[in-house]
């Protein structure tokens, strides 16, 4: 899942770079206007990448928390099964000792 998001971001950034290059080659603006536009688009891209990275981090944190919850529930379940097995063993062992 993270690879999919990472590849989407990579494709976006590559597309952004190609678009900027084509825009510079065919720009109807002056050099200064073009540089300002490129700087503006670079800032927008940085903000976009930062926002997406933050969203990805939040999703990862959520998945980690959910994983911890599942692990805790499974641990409780296993502990209960072990305790029940131990009690059954002790009952059986004490029953055999009394019969002997």
Secondary structure, DSSP 8 states (H G I E B T S, - for coil): -HHHHHHHHHHHHHHHHHHHHHHHHT--S-HHHHHHHHHHHHHHHHHHHHHHHHHHHHHHHHHHHHHHHHHHHHHHHHHHHHHHHHHHHHHHHHHHHHH-
